[in-house]
């Protein structure tokens, strides 16, 4: 019963999107995080090309 209650709490928490605020300036969601990672990777690839 205890694990079932914990599972229900976990499922309820995952319904809401996780948002991290960076210095009260911008909200970091999974979408913005992935965009940042993709752009960073692209920039590194371009910089490595010029070495």
C-alpha positions, 0 to 999 in steps of 0.5 A: 500500500505504501509503494502504491501511494508513493507511485500515485504521488510520483505520477501526479508530480510528473503531470506538471512540467518541471521549470527551473528559473535561472537568476529570475531572468529566464525559465529553463524548460526541457524545450529551452534546455534542448535548444541550448544544448543543440546550439552549443553543439553546433557552435562547438562543431563549427569552431572545431572545423576552423582548427 
